[in-house]
Amino acid sequence: MTPLFAQITVAHYLAVGAVLFVAGIVCMATKRNALGILMGAELVLNGANVNFVAFGSDYLRPQSLGLDGELIALFVIVLAAAEAAVALAIALNFYNNHTSIDVDRADDLKG
Amino acid sequence: MEPSALHLLLGLATLLPLASFFFLLMFGSRLGKAYGHGAYVATGAIVAAGVLSFVALFIWLGSHFPGTPSHHADVAQAAHGTSGEHGAPDAGHAATQGLAESEGHAPSGAHDAAAPVCYTGSYYTLGEFGKLRLEIGYYIDSLTICMFCLVSLIASCIHFYAMGYMHDELHQVTDHEVTLRDGSHLKRRGRYSVFFQYMSLFCFSMLGLVLAGNIAMVFVFWELVGICSYFLIGFYIERKSACKAANKAFIVNRVGDFGMIIGLMALWGGLGTFAFGDIERVGADGAKHTEPGIFSLVRSGEHHSLRTPDGLVRLSACDEAAKVVGALGPQATAAEIDDALTFYVETWRSGGADGTGPRYGYGLLIVAGIGIFCGCVGKSAQFPLHVWLPDAMEGPTPVSALVHSATMVAAGVYLVGRFFPVFTPEVLLVIAVVGCITLFMAATIAITATDIKRVLAYSTVSQLGYMMLALGVGGWVAGLLHLITHAFFKSLLFLCSGSVIHAVHTNEMTEMGGLRKKMPITAITMLIGCLAIAGISVPFVIGFSGYYSKDRILEQAFAFMLHADNRNFLASLFFYAAAGGAMMTAFYMFRMWYLTFAGKPRSQHRYDHAHESPWVMTIPLMILAVFATGVAWQPAGDLSVVNLLEQSRPLGTLADVTSPLTGMTWPNEHFAHEPAQHEAIVVPVTWLATLTAWAGIALATLIYCLGYIQASEVRRQFEAIYRFLLNKWWFDELYDFLFVRPLHVVGRLVAAMDRRWIDGLIDGSARVTRGLAVVWDRLADRLVVDGSVNAFAEGVYGLGLWLRGLQTGRLRQYVMFVAAGALAIFVLISFFSGFYWAA
């Protein structure tokens, strides 16, 4: 039985979530562009969201979280939207000050 | 109104000036535009007190109208026996009277049975400490009422006068007698309301002193008038002379008060009470009992003669008492001991069965009397404590008139009069000697003084000496009558001098002269004052007030001298000093009047500047002049100050008293006025008094008015005496040499000792302590405490520095840290919890 035809289980979703999460981390750790970092953060959050939704699905698991999973995912989306708004505002201000959004130049408060 | 309400009336009269004082103290400086109106408050208060005093006088007259002191009938009998008075021991005096009648006692003592009418009681008990009871009490007799009217009337006049005299103080004042370091004169705010504030306090104190029903309260008010006098002498506090004079007055008075405290202790130790008169109290069981006061305790003998009280006898015979108690043995009860002691008291008192042993307690009574008199010597400026009064003239003139001539200095005489029943004949002799010296000495000094106020000051001292002499030779009414008449004419004279000073701005009579044309009212009123103090009269018809009082003094002194027991130098000295003093009084008074008002102006500049004083000042002069003329007259029936005073005559003073120690006899005061003695005493003395007064005036006229004798010639003739008198008998120098200098030397010595040894010791110990502190500081504080704290701080600082390196500012690195940290936590958790799951 190849994995391609196997029954879809929670583990598969977790794998997707992990891939998304790691992609987000790598994106945050490597990008110099503030928007890229923001996108990485979105990926990390959504990686977690996939896990919540998977744990909340009654089809995948007999004892699921139920609607709690989806609700938490919804909260995370709302938080992500709010965070994006704040982060974009920061990015705009940063651009105003430095005519760039290169986070490597944001070291004015370095110790 | 019932006479029993007198104490409320007089209490209110006393408190009004106190209220004014507090009002001015609180709001005096905040009156703003109405600053000058503070005077109205003070004046209103004293005038109201005066009205109340006169109402009290009328109430008194309504129930105790004075009778003529008949010399063979009972004197105060008519007044006595009205319901309301608690002081008089009725039963006792009735019994004494019966005794006198049945035995047919000597006439001198027969009419001496009645106790004076008085109202005693207490307003408030401050506290009781065992036997000691401190009360605010009152003792009201006709003397109290006379003094109330006198003080409030004179004070009212002087308040009005002061409104005019002190008006400079309303604005900023430039004191020309104070030169500052830069050569300019001192400028200060006016102290108009402060002046009236002190005057109110003084009036309160003086009225309280007169009202006081016990000697402790007298002492309190005594000190209060003292402090008022201090404030008022030092009113121009910026002047060094005023400052020194105020201190001098205060310190000299303390010397006298020291004696007074000794007297108080002796009295209280022996009698256990401070109250003058008997006070009716309601005991704890509701029964009324009469608590005897000092007077009835001391005057417990036959016909109220002086008898040493049991308490004083026991106190003084404590050694004998110890023997008695020892003989009774330890089993004796308190009541037995008391009985035994009571049995012996009479023996101790009279000096054994044959009367030759020591008379226990009598010495203590003398000590008490002399102690109280010491206080009076200080307050009434008697020799040897008279030095403060002339210096006290640094105060404003209204103060000199009120405090330092008319009322406060008379308080000493008043107290001697009040305490008269307590004084033994020996004490009276001391009083007479002191008074005699004072009157003669001060009169001689007044002759050479050129400062107008100093002439009056020495005149005051001299007249106070007269009063003391009068009391000392047994003339109770004479002394107090002179107090009253003197208060009026001396306040008048001082106010006149103030009016002159106000006009010419100098005290020196050498710069005055001829002022009668410029200031007619002042000149005439002052002439009346001079005539009154000289005692001018149409003999046996009518005269100025001084004639009556001085005559009485001379008559009493003459009677004293004539008595068969008193054929000695001292008794004659009393009379001749008094007579000579009368002549000197007339002389220096008219010398002053001529130098001021007669002749040609000696300083044209001052003369041109002079002007009559405003009405507010001259009207009080006229009022006082009326009283100075006629206060001793007998306007209607038996109504006169003499008869009024006679009502208060202390217990047992209408008998001849013989001193057990000196053998001298004090004739009773009525002896000189008995019709039988008229030719022998009254006629010669009256003529002598009149002639000496006229002689004094004539001499002054010859020298200072007509110029037949040149004053400078006389001065040259008696150079030595003149210098002696001009320097005031060198009393100030003597005291300077005897007390002040040695005190300074001792003071310097003690100061040096203080600086060398005591300061050295203290400095040394301070240095040692400091050294120890330094060592301890190095060791404990810096090394241990500071060290540990600093080390901790350095550690934290280093940690901070190290952590600073982590803050690179590189965002991606932070993300790496987060990822690596999360991973590490995950690894750690799985590593440790792996065992758990495995299990």
Interface residues (C-beta under 8 A of the other chain):
Chain A: I25 M28 A29 T30 K31 R32 I37 G40 V103 D104 A106 D107 D108 L109 K110 G111
Chain B: L803 R804 G805 L806 Q807 T808 G809 R810 L811 R812 V815 M816 A819
